[in-house]
Amino acid sequence: MVWTKNDYPESMKNLNESTRNKAIEVANALVDDGYEEGRAISIGISQAEKMMNSNSSDIYHIVPHDGEWAIKKENAKKVTEVFRTKAQALDKGQDYMKKKDAQLVIHRQDGTIEKMKNTGS
């Protein structure tokens, strides 16, 4: 099942909109990875709440960008930096996590979420 902003599990109804949208995104990625729906929902909610309630001030994404990889601050219109490889972007992303106490969301080539990291993970 693919959940949307208008069609999501009952257990997400009391989340605020931004947390719910993040939980939907995470849960959909987990189902795509083969997780059972109930487990994906539970993990999605947990991860979204951690991200939204974290003391970290910034969230950065490692995303595919014109055949390369980029770091993009969440909700930014433009990417922060572009790299030839995903590994290079991940290295820089790790630096952002340490220096800026930021969270890192790592995407796959197709744009779906692969993994989320924060300074505690």
C-alpha positions as CSV (number, residue, x, y, z in Angstrom):
1,M,0.0,0.0,0.0
2,V,1.2,3.5,-0.8
3,W,0.1,6.1,1.6
4,T,-0.5,9.8,0.7
5,K,-1.2,13.0,2.5
6,N,-4.9,12.3,2.1
7,D,-4.9,8.5,2.6
8,Y,-2.8,7.4,5.5
9,P,-3.0,4.9,8.4
10,E,-5.4,5.6,11.3
11,S,-2.4,5.6,13.7
12,M,-1.1,8.7,12.0
13,K,-4.2,10.8,12.3
14,N,-3.2,12.6,15.6
15,L,0.3,13.6,14.3
16,N,0.8,17.2,13.2
17,E,0.9,17.6,9.5
18,S,4.6,17.9,9.0
19,T,5.4,14.9,11.3
20,R,2.6,12.9,9.6
21,N,4.0,13.7,6.1
22,K,7.5,12.6,7.2
23,A,6.1,9.4,8.7
24,I,4.2,8.7,5.5
25,E,7.5,9.2,3.5
26,V,9.5,6.9,5.8
27,A,6.8,4.2,6.0
28,N,6.4,4.1,2.2
29,A,10.2,3.7,1.8
30,L,10.2,0.9,4.3
31,V,7.3,-0.9,2.5
32,D,9.2,-0.6,-0.7
33,D,12.2,-2.2,1.0
34,G,10.0,-5.2,2.0
35,Y,8.9,-4.3,5.5
36,E,5.5,-5.5,6.6
37,E,3.0,-2.6,6.6
38,G,2.4,-2.6,10.4
39,R,6.1,-2.5,11.2
40,A,6.7,0.1,8.5
41,I,4.0,2.4,10.0
42,S,5.4,2.0,13.5
43,I,9.0,2.7,12.4
44,G,7.8,5.6,10.2
45,I,6.0,7.3,13.1
46,S,8.9,6.8,15.4
47,Q,11.5,8.1,13.0
48,A,9.4,11.1,12.0
49,E,8.8,12.0,15.6
50,K,12.6,11.8,16.4
51,M,13.4,14.0,13.4
52,M,10.7,16.6,14.1
53,N,11.4,16.7,17.9
54,S,15.1,16.5,17.7
55,N,17.3,19.3,19.1
56,S,19.1,19.3,15.8
57,S,18.5,22.6,14.1
58,D,19.0,21.4,10.5
59,I,18.1,18.5,8.3
60,Y,20.2,17.8,5.2
61,H,19.3,15.4,2.4
62,I,21.8,13.5,0.2
63,V,19.9,13.4,-3.1
64,P,20.5,12.5,-6.8
65,H,21.1,15.7,-8.8
66,D,21.6,15.9,-12.6
67,G,23.6,12.6,-12.8
68,E,25.6,13.5,-9.7
69,W,24.8,13.7,-5.9
70,A,24.0,16.7,-3.8
71,I,23.5,17.9,-0.3
72,K,20.4,19.9,0.1
73,K,19.1,21.5,3.2
74,E,15.5,20.5,3.9
75,N,13.0,22.9,2.3
76,A,15.7,24.8,0.4
77,K,15.1,25.6,-3.2
78,K,18.7,25.0,-4.3
79,V,21.2,22.4,-3.4
80,T,24.0,23.3,-0.9
81,E,26.8,21.4,-2.7
82,V,27.2,18.9,-5.6
83,F,29.5,15.9,-5.7
84,R,30.5,13.4,-8.4
85,T,29.7,10.4,-6.2
86,K,27.3,9.5,-3.5
87,A,30.2,8.5,-1.3
88,Q,31.7,12.0,-1.5
89,A,28.3,13.5,-0.6
90,L,28.0,11.1,2.3
91,D,31.4,12.1,3.6
92,K,30.5,15.8,3.5
93,G,27.1,15.0,5.0
94,Q,28.8,13.3,8.0
95,D,30.8,16.5,8.5
96,Y,27.6,18.5,8.5
97,M,26.2,16.2,11.1
98,K,29.2,16.7,13.4
99,K,29.8,20.4,12.8
100,K,26.2,21.6,12.6
101,D,24.6,19.0,14.8
102,A,22.4,18.2,11.8
103,Q,20.3,15.2,10.8
104,L,21.0,13.5,7.5
105,V,18.5,11.9,5.2
106,I,20.1,9.6,2.6
107,H,18.1,9.0,-0.6
108,R,18.4,6.3,-3.3
109,Q,18.9,7.1,-7.0
110,D,15.1,7.0,-7.5
111,G,14.7,9.6,-4.7
112,T,13.2,7.4,-2.1
113,I,14.6,7.4,1.4
114,E,17.4,4.8,2.1
115,K,18.4,5.8,5.6
116,M,18.1,8.5,8.2
117,K,21.0,9.5,10.5
118,N,21.4,11.9,13.3
119,T,24.3,12.6,15.6
120,G,23.1,9.8,17.9
121,S,22.9,7.1,15.2
